[in-house]
Amino acid sequence: MQLRGIRGATTVNEDRPEEILRATRELLQQMQKENAFTVEEVASALFTVTADIRSAFPAAAARAIGWDKVPLLCFQEIEVPDSLPRCIRVLLHVNTEKSQQEIKHIYLKAARSLRRDLNR
């Protein structure tokens, strides 16, 4: 089994706890579905948010869907002029038999613009 990184990102319209948690939950569930891993195979998750997101930790959404034993950390993304606002990013470390080429990185909503090369 290999340890692979799986990237994902999404955006929210407003800095509201329920919106942050819903968007993060949707992102994680889509990442899990597309890459066919179990929670037990997740080694850790690193979340970043842009400076305009302050009302909730994305990690709380992961805990709410049963990722309570997974090590989770949240960080603030560096502020780059003209970058995508209200963006939640995640890097999952997952134990998997998949090759690097088989990994599906997931970008939802306005975050699709971050990696047009990975969007199907």
Backbone atoms as SQL, in Angstrom:
CREATE TABLE atoms (id INTEGER PRIMARY KEY, chain TEXT, resi INTEGER, resn TEXT, atom TEXT, x REAL, y REAL, z REAL);
INSERT INTO atoms VALUES
  (1, 'A', 1, 'MET', 'N', 0.846, -1.181, 0.000),
  (2, 'A', 1, 'MET', 'CA', 0.000, 0.000, 0.000),
  (3, 'A', 1, 'MET', 'C', 0.894, 1.248, 0.000),
  (4, 'A', 2, 'GLN', 'N', 0.472, 2.247, -0.733),
  (5, 'A', 2, 'GLN', 'CA', 1.202, 3.514, -0.833),
  (6, 'A', 2, 'GLN', 'C', 0.452, 4.611, -0.078),
  (7, 'A', 3, 'LEU', 'N', 1.187, 5.598, 0.380),
  (8, 'A', 3, 'LEU', 'CA', 0.569, 6.802, 0.922),
  (9, 'A', 3, 'LEU', 'C', 0.496, 7.803, -0.217),
  (10, 'A', 4, 'ARG', 'N', -0.716, 8.239, -0.560),
  (11, 'A', 4, 'ARG', 'CA', -0.931, 9.189, -1.662),
  (12, 'A', 4, 'ARG', 'C', -1.582, 10.458, -1.130),
  (13, 'A', 5, 'GLY', 'N', -1.254, 11.564, -1.772),
  (14, 'A', 5, 'GLY', 'CA', -1.917, 12.823, -1.483),
  (15, 'A', 5, 'GLY', 'C', -3.067, 13.023, -2.454),
  (16, 'A', 6, 'ILE', 'N', -4.200, 13.438, -1.915),
  (17, 'A', 6, 'ILE', 'CA', -5.363, 13.750, -2.754),
  (18, 'A', 6, 'ILE', 'C', -5.766, 15.174, -2.443),
  (19, 'A', 7, 'ARG', 'N', -5.778, 16.014, -3.481),
  (20, 'A', 7, 'ARG', 'CA', -6.118, 17.423, -3.310),
  (21, 'A', 7, 'ARG', 'C', -7.577, 17.676, -3.627),
  (22, 'A', 8, 'GLY', 'N', -8.114, 18.680, -2.975),
  (23, 'A', 8, 'GLY', 'CA', -9.469, 19.104, -3.260),
  (24, 'A', 8, 'GLY', 'C', -9.672, 20.543, -2.828),
  (25, 'A', 9, 'ALA', 'N', -10.676, 21.178, -3.400),
  (26, 'A', 9, 'ALA', 'CA', -11.005, 22.556, -3.020),
  (27, 'A', 9, 'ALA', 'C', -12.446, 22.842, -3.394),
  (28, 'A', 10, 'THR', 'N', -13.013, 23.787, -2.665),
  (29, 'A', 10, 'THR', 'CA', -14.364, 24.253, -2.937),
  (30, 'A', 10, 'THR', 'C', -14.464, 25.695, -2.472),
  (31, 'A', 11, 'THR', 'N', -15.577, 26.308, -2.710),
  (32, 'A', 11, 'THR', 'CA', -15.800, 27.690, -2.277),
  (33, 'A', 11, 'THR', 'C', -17.152, 27.799, -1.580),
  (34, 'A', 12, 'VAL', 'N', -17.306, 28.867, -0.832),
  (35, 'A', 12, 'VAL', 'CA', -18.585, 29.203, -0.198),
  (36, 'A', 12, 'VAL', 'C', -18.979, 30.608, -0.622),
  (37, 'A', 13, 'ASN', 'N', -20.266, 30.870, -0.601),
  (38, 'A', 13, 'ASN', 'CA', -20.751, 32.207, -0.963),
  (39, 'A', 13, 'ASN', 'C', -20.614, 33.198, 0.181),
  (40, 'A', 14, 'GLU', 'N', -20.739, 32.679, 1.409),
  (41, 'A', 14, 'GLU', 'CA', -20.665, 33.532, 2.591),
  (42, 'A', 14, 'GLU', 'C', -19.895, 32.833, 3.691),
  (43, 'A', 15, 'ASP', 'N', -19.295, 33.622, 4.572),
  (44, 'A', 15, 'ASP', 'CA', -18.590, 33.091, 5.728),
  (45, 'A', 15, 'ASP', 'C', -19.600, 32.817, 6.842),
  (46, 'A', 16, 'ARG', 'N', -20.312, 31.705, 6.681),
  (47, 'A', 16, 'ARG', 'CA', -21.290, 31.270, 7.691),
  (48, 'A', 16, 'ARG', 'C', -20.959, 29.826, 8.070),
  (49, 'A', 17, 'PRO', 'N', -20.987, 29.513, 9.355),
  (50, 'A', 17, 'PRO', 'CA', -20.616, 28.157, 9.784),
  (51, 'A', 17, 'PRO', 'C', -21.330, 27.048, 9.024),
  (52, 'A', 18, 'GLU', 'N', -22.634, 27.170, 8.864),
  (53, 'A', 18, 'GLU', 'CA', -23.377, 26.094, 8.196),
  (54, 'A', 18, 'GLU', 'C', -22.961, 25.928, 6.735),
  (55, 'A', 19, 'GLU', 'N', -22.602, 27.019, 6.081),
  (56, 'A', 19, 'GLU', 'CA', -22.176, 26.936, 4.689),
  (57, 'A', 19, 'GLU', 'C', -20.774, 26.313, 4.584),
  (58, 'A', 20, 'ILE', 'N', -19.889, 26.688, 5.484),
  (59, 'A', 20, 'ILE', 'CA', -18.539, 26.123, 5.497),
  (60, 'A', 20, 'ILE', 'C', -18.586, 24.623, 5.763),
  (61, 'A', 21, 'LEU', 'N', -19.380, 24.224, 6.733),
  (62, 'A', 21, 'LEU', 'CA', -19.484, 22.806, 7.077),
  (63, 'A', 21, 'LEU', 'C', -20.140, 22.001, 5.959),
  (64, 'A', 22, 'ARG', 'N', -21.168, 22.547, 5.349),
  (65, 'A', 22, 'ARG', 'CA', -21.843, 21.847, 4.251),
  (66, 'A', 22, 'ARG', 'C', -20.906, 21.673, 3.051),
  (67, 'A', 23, 'ALA', 'N', -20.219, 22.736, 2.678),
  (68, 'A', 23, 'ALA', 'CA', -19.320, 22.681, 1.520),
  (69, 'A', 23, 'ALA', 'C', -18.150, 21.725, 1.766),
  (70, 'A', 24, 'THR', 'N', -17.614, 21.745, 2.972),
  (71, 'A', 24, 'THR', 'CA', -16.502, 20.848, 3.304),
  (72, 'A', 24, 'THR', 'C', -16.957, 19.401, 3.303),
  (73, 'A', 25, 'ARG', 'N', -18.106, 19.149, 3.897),
  (74, 'A', 25, 'ARG', 'CA', -18.671, 17.789, 3.910),
  (75, 'A', 25, 'ARG', 'C', -18.881, 17.280, 2.481),
  (76, 'A', 26, 'GLU', 'N', -19.459, 18.114, 1.626),
  (77, 'A', 26, 'GLU', 'CA', -19.683, 17.742, 0.225),
  (78, 'A', 26, 'GLU', 'C', -18.361, 17.411, -0.467),
  (79, 'A', 27, 'LEU', 'N', -17.344, 18.227, -0.239),
  (80, 'A', 27, 'LEU', 'CA', -16.037, 18.013, -0.855),
  (81, 'A', 27, 'LEU', 'C', -15.422, 16.693, -0.393),
  (82, 'A', 28, 'LEU', 'N', -15.402, 16.456, 0.908),
  (83, 'A', 28, 'LEU', 'CA', -14.801, 15.234, 1.433),
  (84, 'A', 28, 'LEU', 'C', -15.534, 13.986, 0.951),
  (85, 'A', 29, 'GLN', 'N', -16.849, 14.048, 0.940),
  (86, 'A', 29, 'GLN', 'CA', -17.621, 12.896, 0.488),
  (87, 'A', 29, 'GLN', 'C', -17.384, 12.617, -0.998),
  (88, 'A', 30, 'GLN', 'N', -17.250, 13.653, -1.802),
  (89, 'A', 30, 'GLN', 'CA', -16.969, 13.473, -3.233),
  (90, 'A', 30, 'GLN', 'C', -15.560, 12.909, -3.431),
  (91, 'A', 31, 'MET', 'N', -14.598, 13.397, -2.655),
  (92, 'A', 31, 'MET', 'CA', -13.232, 12.880, -2.736),
  (93, 'A', 31, 'MET', 'C', -13.201, 11.398, -2.373),
  (94, 'A', 32, 'GLN', 'N', -13.933, 11.038, -1.326),
  (95, 'A', 32, 'GLN', 'CA', -13.981, 9.644, -0.884),
  (96, 'A', 32, 'GLN', 'C', -14.661, 8.759, -1.933),
  (97, 'A', 33, 'LYS', 'N', -15.747, 9.229, -2.491),
  (98, 'A', 33, 'LYS', 'CA', -16.466, 8.468, -3.505),
  (99, 'A', 33, 'LYS', 'C', -15.602, 8.251, -4.755),
  (100, 'A', 34, 'GLU', 'N', -15.004, 9.312, -5.254),
  (101, 'A', 34, 'GLU', 'CA', -14.236, 9.235, -6.499),
  (102, 'A', 34, 'GLU', 'C', -12.944, 8.426, -6.366),
  (103, 'A', 35, 'ASN', 'N', -12.410, 8.348, -5.137),
  (104, 'A', 35, 'ASN', 'CA', -11.149, 7.639, -4.935),
  (105, 'A', 35, 'ASN', 'C', -11.311, 6.327, -4.164),
  (106, 'A', 36, 'ALA', 'N', -12.538, 5.995, -3.802),
  (107, 'A', 36, 'ALA', 'CA', -12.879, 4.707, -3.186),
  (108, 'A', 36, 'ALA', 'C', -11.975, 4.333, -2.006),
  (109, 'A', 37, 'PHE', 'N', -11.877, 5.230, -1.028),
  (110, 'A', 37, 'PHE', 'CA', -11.134, 4.910, 0.184),
  (111, 'A', 37, 'PHE', 'C', -12.080, 4.925, 1.379),
  (112, 'A', 38, 'THR', 'N', -11.655, 4.243, 2.439),
  (113, 'A', 38, 'THR', 'CA', -12.416, 4.253, 3.685),
  (114, 'A', 38, 'THR', 'C', -11.806, 5.275, 4.637),
  (115, 'A', 39, 'VAL', 'N', -12.532, 5.653, 5.641),
  (116, 'A', 39, 'VAL', 'CA', -12.013, 6.591, 6.639),
  (117, 'A', 39, 'VAL', 'C', -10.781, 5.996, 7.318),
  (118, 'A', 40, 'GLU', 'N', -10.786, 4.694, 7.534),
  (119, 'A', 40, 'GLU', 'CA', -9.660, 4.007, 8.165),
  (120, 'A', 40, 'GLU', 'C', -8.365, 4.155, 7.353),
  (121, 'A', 41, 'GLU', 'N', -8.473, 4.382, 6.057),
  (122, 'A', 41, 'GLU', 'CA', -7.299, 4.534, 5.185),
  (123, 'A', 41, 'GLU', 'C', -6.765, 5.966, 5.145),
  (124, 'A', 42, 'VAL', 'N', -7.462, 6.906, 5.751),
  (125, 'A', 42, 'VAL', 'CA', -7.010, 8.301, 5.765),
  (126, 'A', 42, 'VAL', 'C', -5.990, 8.485, 6.891),
  (127, 'A', 43, 'ALA', 'N', -4.761, 8.833, 6.518),
  (128, 'A', 43, 'ALA', 'CA', -3.700, 9.031, 7.505),
  (129, 'A', 43, 'ALA', 'C', -3.818, 10.395, 8.185),
  (130, 'A', 44, 'SER', 'N', -4.176, 11.432, 7.409),
  (131, 'A', 44, 'SER', 'CA', -4.345, 12.779, 7.957),
  (132, 'A', 44, 'SER', 'C', -4.976, 13.681, 6.906),
  (133, 'A', 45, 'ALA', 'N', -5.450, 14.829, 7.358),
  (134, 'A', 45, 'ALA', 'CA', -6.045, 15.822, 6.459),
  (135, 'A', 45, 'ALA', 'C', -5.592, 17.212, 6.893),
  (136, 'A', 46, 'LEU', 'N', -5.139, 17.982, 5.913),
  (137, 'A', 46, 'LEU', 'CA', -4.724, 19.366, 6.138),
  (138, 'A', 46, 'LEU', 'C', -5.667, 20.277, 5.374),
  (139, 'A', 47, 'PHE', 'N', -6.300, 21.190, 6.079),
  (140, 'A', 47, 'PHE', 'CA', -7.241, 22.130, 5.480),
  (141, 'A', 47, 'PHE', 'C', -6.630, 23.525, 5.498),
  (142, 'A', 48, 'THR', 'N', -6.847, 24.279, 4.418),
  (143, 'A', 48, 'THR', 'CA', -6.538, 25.703, 4.446),
  (144, 'A', 48, 'THR', 'C', -7.796, 26.462, 4.040),
  (145, 'A', 49, 'VAL', 'N', -7.903, 27.673, 4.557),
  (146, 'A', 49, 'VAL', 'CA', -9.002, 28.563, 4.179),
  (147, 'A', 49, 'VAL', 'C', -8.416, 29.929, 3.869),
  (148, 'A', 50, 'THR', 'N', -9.067, 30.647, 2.990),
  (149, 'A', 50, 'THR', 'CA', -8.637, 32.015, 2.709),
  (150, 'A', 50, 'THR', 'C', -8.980, 32.893, 3.917),
  (151, 'A', 51, 'ALA', 'N', -8.349, 34.047, 4.008),
  (152, 'A', 51, 'ALA', 'CA', -8.483, 34.923, 5.178),
  (153, 'A', 51, 'ALA', 'C', -9.913, 35.404, 5.412),
  (154, 'A', 52, 'ASP', 'N', -10.768, 35.320, 4.399),
  (155, 'A', 52, 'ASP', 'CA', -12.144, 35.779, 4.551),
  (156, 'A', 52, 'ASP', 'C', -13.066, 34.693, 5.120),
  (157, 'A', 53, 'ILE', 'N', -12.508, 33.561, 5.514),
  (158, 'A', 53, 'ILE', 'CA', -13.288, 32.509, 6.192),
  (159, 'A', 53, 'ILE', 'C', -12.789, 32.429, 7.625),
  (160, 'A', 54, 'ARG', 'N', -13.687, 32.764, 8.559),
  (161, 'A', 54, 'ARG', 'CA', -13.319, 32.810, 9.977),
  (162, 'A', 54, 'ARG', 'C', -14.355, 32.197, 10.908),
  (163, 'A', 55, 'SER', 'N', -15.515, 31.828, 10.404),
  (164, 'A', 55, 'SER', 'CA', -16.616, 31.452, 11.293),
  (165, 'A', 55, 'SER', 'C', -16.665, 29.982, 11.678),
  (166, 'A', 56, 'ALA', 'N', -15.880, 29.118, 11.024),
  (167, 'A', 56, 'ALA', 'CA', -15.888, 27.692, 11.367),
  (168, 'A', 56, 'ALA', 'C', -14.622, 27.027, 10.857),
  (169, 'A', 57, 'PHE', 'N', -14.244, 25.965, 11.549),
  (170, 'A', 57, 'PHE', 'CA', -13.120, 25.145, 11.107),
  (171, 'A', 57, 'PHE', 'C', -13.634, 24.073, 10.153),
  (172, 'A', 58, 'PRO', 'N', -13.073, 23.931, 8.957),
  (173, 'A', 58, 'PRO', 'CA', -13.490, 22.860, 8.054),
  (174, 'A', 58, 'PRO', 'C', -13.327, 21.469, 8.681),
  (175, 'A', 59, 'ALA', 'N', -12.355, 21.311, 9.555),
  (176, 'A', 59, 'ALA', 'CA', -12.140, 20.015, 10.202),
  (177, 'A', 59, 'ALA', 'C', -13.375, 19.560, 10.979),
  (178, 'A', 60, 'ALA', 'N', -14.185, 20.490, 11.448),
  (179, 'A', 60, 'ALA', 'CA', -15.404, 20.120, 12.175),
  (180, 'A', 60, 'ALA', 'C', -16.356, 19.326, 11.278),
  (181, 'A', 61, 'ALA', 'N', -16.366, 19.623, 9.996),
  (182, 'A', 61, 'ALA', 'CA', -17.211, 18.869, 9.056),
  (183, 'A', 61, 'ALA', 'C', -16.703, 17.441, 8.917),
  (184, 'A', 62, 'ALA', 'N', -15.386, 17.270, 8.893),
  (185, 'A', 62, 'ALA', 'CA', -14.810, 15.925, 8.802),
  (186, 'A', 62, 'ALA', 'C', -15.168, 15.111, 10.042),
  (187, 'A', 63, 'ARG', 'N', -15.057, 15.718, 11.189),
  (188, 'A', 63, 'ARG', 'CA', -15.415, 15.003, 12.418),
  (189, 'A', 63, 'ARG', 'C', -16.887, 14.608, 12.419),
  (190, 'A', 64, 'ALA', 'N', -17.721, 15.484, 11.907),
  (191, 'A', 64, 'ALA', 'CA', -19.170, 15.235, 11.892),
  (192, 'A', 64, 'ALA', 'C', -19.576, 14.070, 10.995),
  (193, 'A', 65, 'ILE', 'N', -18.734, 13.744, 10.012),
  (194, 'A', 65, 'ILE', 'CA', -19.064, 12.617, 9.130),
  (195, 'A', 65, 'ILE', 'C', -18.274, 11.359, 9.497),
  (196, 'A', 66, 'GLY', 'N', -17.746, 11.335, 10.720),
  (197, 'A', 66, 'GLY', 'CA', -17.112, 10.129, 11.213),
  (198, 'A', 66, 'GLY', 'C', -15.602, 10.070, 11.118),
  (199, 'A', 67, 'TRP', 'N', -14.969, 11.179, 10.771),
  (200, 'A', 67, 'TRP', 'CA', -13.516, 11.206, 10.676),
  (201, 'A', 67, 'TRP', 'C', -12.894, 11.621, 12.016),
  (202, 'A', 68, 'ASP', 'N', -13.501, 11.259, 13.123),
  (203, 'A', 68, 'ASP', 'CA', -13.090, 11.730, 14.440),
  (204, 'A', 68, 'ASP', 'C', -11.758, 11.160, 14.921),
  (205, 'A', 69, 'LYS', 'N', -11.267, 10.084, 14.336),
  (206, 'A', 69, 'LYS', 'CA', -9.968, 9.511, 14.714),
  (207, 'A', 69, 'LYS', 'C', -8.845, 9.940, 13.756),
  (208, 'A', 70, 'VAL', 'N', -9.184, 10.642, 12.687),
  (209, 'A', 70, 'VAL', 'CA', -8.201, 11.103, 11.707),
  (210, 'A', 70, 'VAL', 'C', -7.546, 12.384, 12.226),
  (211, 'A', 71, 'PRO', 'N', -6.209, 12.484, 12.213),
  (212, 'A', 71, 'PRO', 'CA', -5.557, 13.738, 12.584),
  (213, 'A', 71, 'PRO', 'C', -5.914, 14.833, 11.561),
  (214, 'A', 72, 'LEU', 'N', -6.425, 15.949, 12.053),
  (215, 'A', 72, 'LEU', 'CA', -6.897, 17.049, 11.205),
  (216, 'A', 72, 'LEU', 'C', -6.259, 18.358, 11.668),
  (217, 'A', 73, 'LEU', 'N', -5.855, 19.188, 10.715),
  (218, 'A', 73, 'LEU', 'CA', -5.336, 20.518, 11.030),
  (219, 'A', 73, 'LEU', 'C', -5.907, 21.542, 10.061),
  (220, 'A', 74, 'CYS', 'N', -6.146, 22.745, 10.564),
  (221, 'A', 74, 'CYS', 'CA', -6.622, 23.855, 9.725),
  (222, 'A', 74, 'CYS', 'C', -5.591, 24.982, 9.766),
  (223, 'A', 75, 'PHE', 'N', -5.407, 25.622, 8.607),
  (224, 'A', 75, 'PHE', 'CA', -4.454, 26.713, 8.461),
  (225, 'A', 75, 'PHE', 'C', -5.103, 27.831, 7.647),
  (226, 'A', 76, 'GLN', 'N', -4.526, 29.020, 7.748),
  (227, 'A', 76, 'GLN', 'CA', -4.952, 30.097, 6.858),
  (228, 'A', 76, 'GLN', 'C', -4.054, 30.096, 5.634),
  (229, 'A', 77, 'GLU', 'N', -4.673, 30.161, 4.472),
  (230, 'A', 77, 'GLU', 'CA', -3.960, 30.225, 3.188),
  (231, 'A', 77, 'GLU', 'C', -3.223, 31.565, 3.101),
  (232, 'A', 78, 'ILE', 'N', -2.098, 31.602, 2.422),
  (233, 'A', 78, 'ILE', 'CA', -1.406, 32.876, 2.241),
  (234, 'A', 78, 'ILE', 'C', -2.280, 33.811, 1.397),
  (235, 'A', 79, 'GLU', 'N', -2.189, 35.093, 1.693),
  (236, 'A', 79, 'GLU', 'CA', -2.987, 36.074, 0.955),
  (237, 'A', 79, 'GLU', 'C', -2.234, 36.510, -0.294),
  (238, 'A', 80, 'VAL', 'N', -2.755, 36.110, -1.427),
  (239, 'A', 80, 'VAL', 'CA', -2.173, 36.475, -2.714),
  (240, 'A', 80, 'VAL', 'C', -3.148, 37.433, -3.403),
  (241, 'A', 81, 'PRO', 'N', -2.673, 38.572, -3.877),
  (242, 'A', 81, 'PRO', 'CA', -3.587, 39.511, -4.541),
  (243, 'A', 81, 'PRO', 'C', -4.365, 38.841, -5.679),
  (244, 'A', 82, 'ASP', 'N', -5.629, 39.161, -5.757),
  (245, 'A', 82, 'ASP', 'CA', -6.524, 38.682, -6.812),
  (246, 'A', 82, 'ASP', 'C', -6.722, 37.168, -6.816),
  (247, 'A', 83, 'SER', 'N', -6.476, 36.515, -5.681),
  (248, 'A', 83, 'SER', 'CA', -6.714, 35.069, -5.622),
  (249, 'A', 83, 'SER', 'C', -8.189, 34.786, -5.346),
  (250, 'A', 84, 'LEU', 'N', -8.575, 33.542, -5.512),
  (251, 'A', 84, 'LEU', 'CA', -9.956, 33.116, -5.352),
  (252, 'A', 84, 'LEU', 'C', -10.424, 33.328, -3.911),
  (253, 'A', 85, 'PRO', 'N', -11.500, 34.084, -3.703),
  (254, 'A', 85, 'PRO', 'CA', -11.986, 34.334, -2.338),
  (255, 'A', 85, 'PRO', 'C', -12.836, 33.175, -1.806),
  (256, 'A', 86, 'ARG', 'N', -13.001, 33.165, -0.488),
  (257, 'A', 86, 'ARG', 'CA', -13.868, 32.211, 0.230),
  (258, 'A', 86, 'ARG', 'C', -13.616, 30.767, -0.216),
  (259, 'A', 87, 'CYS', 'N', -12.359, 30.398, -0.215),
  (260, 'A', 87, 'CYS', 'CA', -11.950, 29.082, -0.719),
  (261, 'A', 87, 'CYS', 'C', -11.459, 28.179, 0.419),
  (262, 'A', 88, 'ILE', 'N', -11.913, 26.954, 0.390),
  (263, 'A', 88, 'ILE', 'CA', -11.498, 25.907, 1.325),
  (264, 'A', 88, 'ILE', 'C', -10.709, 24.883, 0.517),
  (265, 'A', 89, 'ARG', 'N', -9.488, 24.612, 0.953),
  (266, 'A', 89, 'ARG', 'CA', -8.658, 23.615, 0.275),
  (267, 'A', 89, 'ARG', 'C', -8.348, 22.488, 1.262),
  (268, 'A', 90, 'VAL', 'N', -8.105, 21.303, 0.724),
  (269, 'A', 90, 'VAL', 'CA', -7.731, 20.176, 1.576),
  (270, 'A', 90, 'VAL', 'C', -6.703, 19.311, 0.870),
  (271, 'A', 91, 'LEU', 'N', -5.787, 18.791, 1.658),
  (272, 'A', 91, 'LEU', 'CA', -4.834, 17.787, 1.201),
  (273, 'A', 91, 'LEU', 'C', -5.025, 16.583, 2.106),
  (274, 'A', 92, 'LEU', 'N', -5.535, 15.493, 1.531),
  (275, 'A', 92, 'LEU', 'CA', -5.703, 14.246, 2.262),
  (276, 'A', 92, 'LEU', 'C', -4.490, 13.359, 2.022),
  (277, 'A', 93, 'HIS', 'N', -4.047, 12.684, 3.056),
  (278, 'A', 93, 'HIS', 'CA', -3.009, 11.663, 2.943),
  (279, 'A', 93, 'HIS', 'C', -3.722, 10.331, 3.141),
  (280, 'A', 94, 'VAL', 'N', -3.754, 9.519, 2.090),
  (281, 'A', 94, 'VAL', 'CA', -4.554, 8.298, 2.090),
  (282, 'A', 94, 'VAL', 'C', -3.683, 7.098, 1.732),
  (283, 'A', 95, 'ASN', 'N', -3.826, 6.034, 2.502),
  (284, 'A', 95, 'ASN', 'CA', -3.180, 4.765, 2.188),
  (285, 'A', 95, 'ASN', 'C', -4.035, 4.054, 1.150),
  (286, 'A', 96, 'THR', 'N', -3.422, 3.726, 0.009),
  (287, 'A', 96, 'THR', 'CA', -4.193, 3.173, -1.096),
  (288, 'A', 96, 'THR', 'C', -3.315, 2.308, -1.993),
  (289, 'A', 97, 'GLU', 'N', -3.958, 1.452, -2.747),
  (290, 'A', 97, 'GLU', 'CA', -3.274, 0.659, -3.765),
  (291, 'A', 97, 'GLU', 'C', -3.254, 1.395, -5.115),
  (292, 'A', 98, 'LYS', 'N', -3.959, 2.520, -5.207),
  (293, 'A', 98, 'LYS', 'CA', -4.037, 3.268, -6.462),
  (294, 'A', 98, 'LYS', 'C', -2.678, 3.873, -6.832),
  (295, 'A', 99, 'SER', 'N', -2.427, 3.927, -8.124),
  (296, 'A', 99, 'SER', 'CA', -1.231, 4.610, -8.604),
  (297, 'A', 99, 'SER', 'C', -1.475, 6.117, -8.571),
  (298, 'A', 100, 'GLN', 'N', -0.406, 6.883, -8.679),
  (299, 'A', 100, 'GLN', 'CA', -0.532, 8.344, -8.701),
  (300, 'A', 100, 'GLN', 'C', -1.466, 8.792, -9.837),
  (301, 'A', 101, 'GLN', 'N', -1.409, 8.114, -10.967),
  (302, 'A', 101, 'GLN', 'CA', -2.237, 8.473, -12.124),
  (303, 'A', 101, 'GLN', 'C', -3.713, 8.152, -11.901),
  (304, 'A', 102, 'GLU', 'N', -4.016, 7.223, -11.013),
  (305, 'A', 102, 'GLU', 'CA', -5.407, 6.848, -10.744),
  (306, 'A', 102, 'GLU', 'C', -6.099, 7.765, -9.742),
  (307, 'A', 103, 'ILE', 'N', -5.330, 8.554, -9.024),
  (308, 'A', 103, 'ILE', 'CA', -5.895, 9.459, -8.018),
  (309, 'A', 103, 'ILE', 'C', -6.702, 10.549, -8.716),
  (310, 'A', 104, 'LYS', 'N', -7.889, 10.823, -8.165),
  (311, 'A', 104, 'LYS', 'CA', -8.753, 11.868, -8.710),
  (312, 'A', 104, 'LYS', 'C', -8.828, 13.024, -7.720),
  (313, 'A', 105, 'HIS', 'N', -8.247, 14.141, -8.102),
  (314, 'A', 105, 'HIS', 'CA', -8.298, 15.358, -7.297),
  (315, 'A', 105, 'HIS', 'C', -9.623, 16.046, -7.608),
  (316, 'A', 106, 'ILE', 'N', -10.265, 16.586, -6.590),
  (317, 'A', 106, 'ILE', 'CA', -11.631, 17.093, -6.738),
  (318, 'A', 106, 'ILE', 'C', -11.686, 18.599, -6.473),
  (319, 'A', 107, 'TYR', 'N', -12.190, 19.324, -7.455),
  (320, 'A', 107, 'TYR', 'CA', -12.362, 20.775, -7.345),
  (321, 'A', 107, 'TYR', 'C', -13.815, 21.101, -7.668),
  (322, 'A', 108, 'LEU', 'N', -14.505, 21.716, -6.708),
  (323, 'A', 108, 'LEU', 'CA', -15.921, 22.009, -6.852),
  (324, 'A', 108, 'LEU', 'C', -16.174, 23.516, -6.911),
  (325, 'A', 109, 'LYS', 'N', -17.324, 23.867, -7.453),
  (326, 'A', 109, 'LYS', 'CA', -17.792, 25.256, -7.527),
  (327, 'A', 109, 'LYS', 'C', -16.735, 26.148, -8.187),
  (328, 'A', 110, 'ALA', 'N', -16.534, 27.344, -7.640),
  (329, 'A', 110, 'ALA', 'CA', -15.580, 28.280, -8.256),
  (330, 'A', 110, 'ALA', 'C', -14.145, 27.778, -8.162),
  (331, 'A', 111, 'ALA', 'N', -13.874, 26.839, -7.285),
  (332, 'A', 111, 'ALA', 'CA', -12.524, 26.288, -7.150),
  (333, 'A', 111, 'ALA', 'C', -12.111, 25.477, -8.374),
  (334, 'A', 112, 'ARG', 'N', -13.045, 25.139, -9.236),
  (335, 'A', 112, 'ARG', 'CA', -12.697, 24.437, -10.484),
  (336, 'A', 112, 'ARG', 'C', -11.684, 25.251, -11.295),
  (337, 'A', 113, 'SER', 'N', -11.708, 26.560, -11.129),
  (338, 'A', 113, 'SER', 'CA', -10.788, 27.428, -11.867),
  (339, 'A', 113, 'SER', 'C', -9.337, 27.276, -11.399),
  (340, 'A', 114, 'LEU', 'N', -9.127, 26.708, -10.227),
  (341, 'A', 114, 'LEU', 'CA', -7.774, 26.550, -9.701),
  (342, 'A', 114, 'LEU', 'C', -6.955, 25.526, -10.470),
  (343, 'A', 115, 'ARG', 'N', -7.622, 24.482, -10.924),
  (344, 'A', 115, 'ARG', 'CA', -6.927, 23.394, -11.638),
  (345, 'A', 115, 'ARG', 'C', -7.768, 22.923, -12.819),
  (346, 'A', 116, 'ARG', 'N', -7.856, 23.761, -13.818),
  (347, 'A', 116, 'ARG', 'CA', -8.632, 23.399, -15.017),
  (348, 'A', 116, 'ARG', 'C', -8.096, 22.129, -15.665),
  (349, 'A', 117, 'ASP', 'N', -6.802, 21.867, -15.489),
  (350, 'A', 117, 'ASP', 'CA', -6.200, 20.656, -16.076),
  (351, 'A', 117, 'ASP', 'C', -6.708, 19.375, -15.434),
  (352, 'A', 118, 'LEU', 'N', -7.266, 19.453, -14.230),
  (353, 'A', 118, 'LEU', 'CA', -7.748, 18.265, -13.544),
  (354, 'A', 118, 'LEU', 'C', -9.257, 18.072, -13.637),
  (355, 'A', 119, 'ASN', 'N', -9.951, 19.054, -14.136),
  (356, 'A', 119, 'ASN', 'CA', -11.414, 18.955, -14.243),
  (357, 'A', 119, 'ASN', 'C', -11.782, 18.096, -15.448),
  (358, 'A', 120, 'ARG', 'N', -12.721, 17.187, -15.200),
  (359, 'A', 120, 'ARG', 'CA', -13.152, 16.296, -16.272),
  (360, 'A', 120, 'ARG', 'C', -14.187, 16.959, -17.131);
